[in-house]
Amino acid sequence: MLFLLNDTVIEIETPEARVLGRWREMGCGDPRKLRASDAVDFVKQALRPWVGQTAAADDELLKDLAALIISKTGANSLILIPTPGGQFEARLKDVPPLVLETFQAGAANDVGLRQRA
């Protein structure tokens, strides 16, 4: 399954299984007891240092956070928008898979072009 986190497309297999297997390492608490809003708040805090440069974050962290959002909200996209007070507004969406595939392919082509230059 593809997931869009700000400007980064993340490919994640079996999100629920990943969360159940890694929640202790993630530090989010027992995911069976989390509400969707708790999961979003946890992800906002975990991504605070990476907003604006999400692609620079650790791949495993991004997969963990994407899996948590998918499993608790059903959304395949989370966009964090800075607010004037220094916080982040979270926008969850269900983006058509073809759009995510196209975005992912375009990002891969951009990386290839930069490496050749």
Secondary structure, DSSP 8 states (H G I E B T S, - for coil): -EEEETTEEEE-S-HHHHHHHHHHHHT---GGG--HHHHHHHHHHHHGGGTT-GGGS-HHHHHHHHHHHHHHH--SEEEEEE-TTS-EEEEEE---HHHHHHHHHHHHHHHHHHHH-
